[in-house]
Amino acid sequence: MPLQPPSPPSISPSQMTLLRIVSTMAWSDGHLADDEVSVMLDQFSRLFASDAGQQTALRNELRDYLMQNLPLEELVPKLNSPAQRELVLKLGYQVISASVRTPGEDLINQEEAEAYSKLVSLLDLPADVVQRVEQASDQAAIDHDHIIEHIATELKNFVQGN
């Protein structure tokens, strides 16, 4: 029996693209920890659903999508505005900056650096925008335990137009 693709999500295509790009960057080192998935699902379901029942349903629905590691080349062209592109750059940089798995590991490992370089190239943002985003993220120095909450806040502000 062939595998069935997941049902279309109940969030907007734009929201889904942002979520998928963030999860793809999290996958860039070849590993997405169960606790990272759980936190991402909690935060994004609270962001995109208003009551507990909807949040539970959305959490279950989004799990399948987070577990898919889609190529950035498929996702980035779906971004509709420079503001979305800049948000994706910011969130992607923050995700790879917060993913140290072992004490001796570089802050951004080789796989993450390659994925980030690809993202920067695909987003085709001006160099000064890339530099500003990286410097702001470095100054914020978000620790790993709070990265998903910060990403959810960034997405919520973007969705609400703040």
C-alpha positions, 0 to 999 in steps of 0.5 A: 500500500503506497504512503499517503501524503499528509492532508493539507495543513489548516494554516496558510500556505505562507505560514507553512512555508515559513515553518518548513524553512525553519525546520529545514534549517534545523535539519541542516546538520542531519539531526532534529531532536525529539525535544526540538520537534516537541517544542516547535510543535507546541509553539507553532500550534499556539501561534496558529490556533486559538483554543486547546482543541485546535492546538492539539489538532494542529500539533498533530497535523504539523508533526508530519510536516516538521519531519519532512526535510525539504530542499530549500530550493523548493521552499524559498521561491514560495516566499512572497515579499522581501519582508518574508525573505528577511524574516527567513534569513533571521530565523534560519541564522538563529536556528543554526546558531543555537544548535550546538549538540556537544560542548566541543562543537563549533557554534555553527558546524560545517553542514549548517554553514553550507545550508546557511550559505545556500539560504543566503544565496537563494534569498538574494538579499542585499549584502548589507541586509544579510550583515545587519541580520547576522549582527543583530542575531549575534548581539541578541545571543539567544540561547538554545533553550529559548530559540523556538520561543523566540522564533514563534514570537518573530513569526507571530509579530510578522503574521500580525504585521508588527 
